[in-house]
Amino acid sequence: MQAPSQDLVPFTPQPDLDRIKALVLDSVPSPHSRRAYDRSLNAFLTWCATQGLAAGFTKATVQRYARELESQGLAASTINVRLTAVRRLAAEAADNGLMPPELAAGISRVKGAKQQGTRTGNWLTVDQAELLINTPVTATLRGKRDRALLAVLIGCGLRRSEASDLAFEHVQQRDGRWAIVDLHGKGNRLRTVPMPSWTKVAIDKWADAAGLTSGRVFRPMNNRHALTGEVLLPQNIMEAVMRYGKRIGVPKLAPHDLRRTFAKLAHKGSAALEQIQLSLGHASIVTTERYLGVRQNLQDAPCDRLGIRFQSE
């Protein structure tokens, strides 16, 4: 009897696939990345089941899946995210003795889709940033909240999840200026983010009107402008930014575009690149600090270089 080819390994039974998928998800620290991997792996496993593939989990199968994704007209970035998850699935299977290492190595070499340029999102000009911040109607409580929210996203370069988690206890004075202290960012890294005075003014006006002094800064509210909970969710922040983006003629504006705007305007204002990296809390910041011995300059911070004129009420 001829021994089975090492190039063809049948798909493991569903319980094992679920186990391998769980191992993959457990190895991903970021909640956002974990959700993306979960969606990608579910899509791949569903495709395998509907195709009735007998060849097994092989390089040829993954190459066929890549061609299927391209035929669907998906963006190159989407295809590459899905293939990355599939490669991770193979690597975990090999690490746990459920697939020969050479098969996993072959799958890891499946090429992704070619990127035609790099999509980097939107940046606002300084005039657009000022217009966006001043768009909410501050005669209403919701308008005060939204203006403060936009001022935080642009003035401090926070991620939407970080804005959602922002508490009044984070806002403290350091070196004679206001800053967001001990903010937990991506990968649970701690950082301090300098805050421009106009962002602090916007927060104070919202807090005074809402009667808030502690806990989360941004809260949900109903159509009668009554607070309805303790946390404004990241999805709510996304919806608010998109809504105001449409009003200034920038459709599909996302919170991360305001983070990019912070970085670009600060750099244009001659803020040091390493100081911008410190404010943003990028993963490479530890390396930057180690190589350059950089310490965050709270006296001359990136947010001081945005050039935004804040209209007081």
HUGI-V175490 format. One record per residue. N is the residue number from 1. RES is the residue in three letters. BURIAL is b if it has 24 or more other C-alpha atoms within 12 Angstrom, else e. Layout:
n/res/burial
N/RES/BURIAL
N/RES/BURIAL
This chain:
n/res/burial
1/MET/e
2/GLN/e
3/ALA/e
4/PRO/e
5/SER/e
6/GLN/e
7/ASP/e
8/LEU/b
9/VAL/b
10/PRO/b
11/PHE/b
12/THR/b
13/PRO/e
14/GLN/e
15/PRO/e
16/ASP/e
17/LEU/b
18/ASP/e
19/ARG/e
20/ILE/b
21/LYS/b
22/ALA/e
23/LEU/b
24/VAL/b
25/LEU/b
26/ASP/e
27/SER/e
28/VAL/e
29/PRO/e
30/SER/e
31/PRO/e
32/HIS/e
33/SER/e
34/ARG/e
35/ARG/e
36/ALA/b
37/TYR/b
38/ASP/b
39/ARG/e
40/SER/b
41/LEU/b
42/ASN/b
43/ALA/b
44/PHE/b
45/LEU/b
46/THR/e
47/TRP/e
48/CYS/b
49/ALA/e
50/THR/e
51/GLN/e
52/GLY/e
53/LEU/e
54/ALA/e
55/ALA/e
56/GLY/b
57/PHE/b
58/THR/b
59/LYS/b
60/ALA/b
61/THR/b
62/VAL/b
63/GLN/b
64/ARG/b
65/TYR/b
66/ALA/b
67/ARG/e
68/GLU/e
69/LEU/b
70/GLU/e
71/SER/e
72/GLN/e
73/GLY/e
74/LEU/e
75/ALA/e
76/ALA/b
77/SER/e
78/THR/b
79/ILE/b
80/ASN/b
81/VAL/b
82/ARG/b
83/LEU/b
84/THR/b
85/ALA/b
86/VAL/b
87/ARG/b
88/ARG/b
89/LEU/b
90/ALA/b
91/ALA/b
92/GLU/b
93/ALA/b
94/ALA/b
95/ASP/e
96/ASN/e
97/GLY/e
98/LEU/b
99/MET/b
100/PRO/b
101/PRO/e
102/GLU/e
103/LEU/b
104/ALA/b
105/ALA/e
106/GLY/b
107/ILE/b
108/SER/b
109/ARG/e
110/VAL/b
111/LYS/b
112/GLY/b
113/ALA/b
114/LYS/e
115/GLN/e
116/GLN/e
117/GLY/e
118/THR/e
119/ARG/e
120/THR/e
121/GLY/e
122/ASN/b
123/TRP/b
124/LEU/b
125/THR/b
126/VAL/b
127/ASP/e
128/GLN/b
129/ALA/b
130/GLU/b
131/LEU/b
132/LEU/b
133/ILE/b
134/ASN/b
135/THR/b
136/PRO/b
137/VAL/e
138/THR/e
139/ALA/e
140/THR/e
141/LEU/b
142/ARG/b
143/GLY/b
144/LYS/b
145/ARG/b
146/ASP/b
147/ARG/b
148/ALA/b
149/LEU/b
150/LEU/b
151/ALA/b
152/VAL/b
153/LEU/b
154/ILE/b
155/GLY/b
156/CYS/b
157/GLY/b
158/LEU/b
159/ARG/b
160/ARG/b
161/SER/b
162/GLU/b
163/ALA/b
164/SER/b
165/ASP/b
166/LEU/b
167/ALA/b
168/PHE/b
169/GLU/e
170/HIS/b
171/VAL/b
172/GLN/e
173/GLN/e
174/ARG/e
175/ASP/e
176/GLY/e
177/ARG/b
178/TRP/b
179/ALA/b
180/ILE/b
181/VAL/b
182/ASP/b
183/LEU/b
184/HIS/b
185/GLY/b
186/LYS/e
187/GLY/e
188/ASN/e
189/ARG/e
190/LEU/e
191/ARG/b
192/THR/b
193/VAL/b
194/PRO/b
195/MET/b
196/PRO/b
197/SER/b
198/TRP/b
199/THR/b
200/LYS/b
201/VAL/b
202/ALA/b
203/ILE/b
204/ASP/b
205/LYS/b
206/TRP/b
207/ALA/b
208/ASP/e
209/ALA/e
210/ALA/b
211/GLY/e
212/LEU/e
213/THR/e
214/SER/e
215/GLY/e
216/ARG/b
217/VAL/b
218/PHE/b
219/ARG/b
220/PRO/b
221/MET/e
222/ASN/e
223/ASN/e
224/ARG/e
225/HIS/e
226/ALA/e
227/LEU/e
228/THR/e
229/GLY/e
230/GLU/e
231/VAL/b
232/LEU/b
233/LEU/b
234/PRO/b
235/GLN/e
236/ASN/b
237/ILE/b
238/MET/b
239/GLU/e
240/ALA/b
241/VAL/b
242/MET/b
243/ARG/b
244/TYR/b
245/GLY/b
246/LYS/e
247/ARG/e
248/ILE/b
249/GLY/e
250/VAL/b
251/PRO/e
252/LYS/e
253/LEU/b
254/ALA/b
255/PRO/b
256/HIS/b
257/ASP/b
258/LEU/b
259/ARG/b
260/ARG/b
261/THR/b
262/PHE/b
263/ALA/b
264/LYS/b
265/LEU/b
266/ALA/b
267/HIS/b
268/LYS/e
269/GLY/e
270/SER/e
271/ALA/b
272/ALA/b
273/LEU/b
274/GLU/b
275/GLN/b
276/ILE/b
277/GLN/b
278/LEU/b
279/SER/b
280/LEU/b
281/GLY/b
282/HIS/b
283/ALA/e
284/SER/e
285/ILE/b
286/VAL/e
287/THR/e
288/THR/e
289/GLU/e
290/ARG/e
291/TYR/e
292/LEU/e
293/GLY/e
294/VAL/e
295/ARG/b
296/GLN/b
297/ASN/b
298/LEU/b
299/GLN/e
300/ASP/b
301/ALA/b
302/PRO/b
303/CYS/b
304/ASP/b
305/ARG/b
306/LEU/b
307/GLY/b
308/ILE/b
309/ARG/e
310/PHE/b
311/GLN/e
312/SER/e
313/GLU/e
